[in-house]
Amino acid sequence: MSPTPVTFGLPTQPASYSWEATDQEVAARFGIPIGDILRFDLNTSPAPPEIVADILASGAFETPLSEYPPSDYRRLVETAAGVYGVETDELLVGAGADEILDLIGKAFVPPGGRAVVPAPTYAMYRVITEQRGATTVIVPRLGAGEGYRLDLGATRRAAADADVVWLCSPNNPTGLPEPAGAIASLLDDIAADAEVAGRRAPIVVLDEAYAEFVGSSLLELRRRHDNLVVVRTASKAYALAGLRVGFAIASSATIARIAPYRPPGSVSTISMTVVTEALKDPRGMVANVARVDAERERLSDGLRDAGWSVGPTVTNFLLVDLEGPDRAAATATGLLLRGLVPRTFEGGHPLAHCLRLTIRDQAGNDRLIAAAREIEADRADRAREDGDAR
Ligand SMILES: Cc1ncc(COP(=O)(O)O)c(C=O)c1O
C-alpha cells in the first residue's frame, strides 16, 4: 500500500475559519422561531453549573468590576494548578483554549516556519499556523476503521523539521483518544530524532479540550518532555464556554517562553471568579460528564435505528457518516429546517460525507432522533418515487 501523501498549506494566503452562523442568522434563513433553534454544532453543554447563578446574583467578584482584573489571575492560577496537580509556574491562563493556541503560535511558530497538523482535526491549528506566515504540513490520520488515530510514522517524519506539532486527543471532530502509549512514544521518538539531528525538538501541543469526558490526561508527560504543552479548557465538560477560559500546562521553562505573549487582561473578572469557583466545586462538571455518559449511547442508538451510521466516541459529540457529501448536505438542510444546527464539513474537507453532532440533554437529543427518523422517511419516499417514475 502506498503511503497517504503529506500535503502542505502555503502561508501566502492563510486558511481562514468561517465562524458559525448565529442563532439569529439560522432562524432568519430557515424561517424558524429563534426559541426553537438548538445547537448541535459547537460541542458545548446544555446549561452552566448551578453555582454560576449564585455568584452572579451575589455580585461578589474577586475585584470590583470598575478595576482591571489582577494581571496574574492569581486565585484562578492557584486553583487550577491545584486541580490539575501542577505548580503555579507550570500553568498559564488565557481567554479560552483558542487564545492559548494563538499564544503558542506566537511563541513557537515563526514566520516561514513549519507546523504539523494530523488531519482531520480542530481547524484552528491550521488557521493559527498560516496566520503566522508559516507552512502547515498536513499528515493524514489513519481511516475511520482505525479510529482516525495518528499515523505515528508519518507524523514523526514530518516533525523532524517542524517548529510545532499540533495534536488533539480525544480528537475533534473524530471523537476518540489516541491508543494508550501512542503519544508518549511519539514524544520519545521526536526527542530522539532531535538529539541525533543536533536540533531543538519541536514544541508538541496536546489539546485535551475533551479530557474530562475520558477522565484521563497525559499531563504527566510534561515532566519528561519540556517541549510538551497541554491545553485544557473550561468550555466543554465544565459547561462554561461563554466565559472564555483556557489553560496551557507545561514545564515552567516552556510556560515562561509563552508568557511574554499573553495580554494582561483578556480574561474578565467575572470569568476569573466563576471559573475559580467551578474548579473548586466540580460537582457541576461531574454531573455534566455523567449526563453525557448516559445520553451518548441512547442518542447513538436512536440515530442508528433511524438509519444513520454513528461512529464510536468518548466525547460529548458524535461523528455521523452519511456515505457521501450530497447526502450529508441534504441531511444538514433537513436538520436546519427543523431548527437543529449540525456541524458540516465543506469545501473538499476529508469528512465532507459526515456531520458532527453534539450530545445534548434528553429533550434535545429526542428532537434530533425524531428529526433523523423524519429525514430518513422522506428520503425513502423520494427514492420510491424516483423508482416508480422510471
Ligand atoms: C479541540 C478543541 N480545542 C479548542 C477548542 C476551543 O475551546 P475554547 O472554547 O476553550 O476556546 C475547541 C472548541 O471546540 C476544541 O474542540
Ligand as a Chemical Component Dictionary entry (heavy atoms), coordinates in Angstrom:
data_LIG
# 
_chem_comp.id                   LIG 
_chem_comp.type                 NON-POLYMER 
_chem_comp.pdbx_formal_charge   0 
_chem_comp.three_letter_code    LIG 
# 
loop_
_chem_comp_atom.comp_id 
_chem_comp_atom.atom_id 
_chem_comp_atom.alt_atom_id 
_chem_comp_atom.type_symbol 
_chem_comp_atom.charge 
_chem_comp_atom.model_Cartn_x 
_chem_comp_atom.model_Cartn_y 
_chem_comp_atom.model_Cartn_z 
_chem_comp_atom.pdbx_ordinal 
LIG C1 C1 C 0 -10.103 20.600 20.252 1  
LIG C2 C2 C 0 -10.545 21.954 20.650 2  
LIG N1 N1 N 0 -9.649  22.827 21.106 3  
LIG C3 C3 C 0 -10.002 24.051 21.473 4  
LIG C4 C4 C 0 -11.308 24.481 21.374 5  
LIG C5 C5 C 0 -11.647 25.885 21.769 6  
LIG O1 O1 O 0 -12.025 25.890 23.110 7  
LIG P1 P1 P 0 -12.271 27.220 23.907 8  
LIG O2 O2 O 0 -13.750 27.418 23.985 9  
LIG O3 O3 O 0 -11.680 26.950 25.250 10 
LIG O4 O4 O 0 -11.589 28.333 23.193 11 
LIG C6 C6 C 0 -12.287 23.622 20.897 12 
LIG C7 C7 C 0 -13.687 24.060 20.754 13 
LIG O5 O5 O 0 -14.499 23.482 20.080 14 
LIG C8 C8 C 0 -11.888 22.313 20.523 15 
LIG O6 O6 O 0 -12.775 21.440 20.054 16 
# 
loop_
_chem_comp_bond.comp_id 
_chem_comp_bond.atom_id_1 
_chem_comp_bond.atom_id_2 
_chem_comp_bond.value_order 
_chem_comp_bond.pdbx_ordinal 
LIG C1 C2 SING 1  
LIG C2 N1 SING 2  
LIG C2 C8 DOUB 3  
LIG N1 C3 DOUB 4  
LIG C3 C4 SING 5  
LIG C4 C5 SING 6  
LIG C4 C6 DOUB 7  
LIG C5 O1 SING 8  
LIG O1 P1 SING 9  
LIG P1 O2 DOUB 10 
LIG P1 O3 SING 11 
LIG P1 O4 SING 12 
LIG C6 C7 SING 13 
LIG C6 C8 SING 14 
LIG C7 O5 DOUB 15 
LIG C8 O6 SING 16 
# 
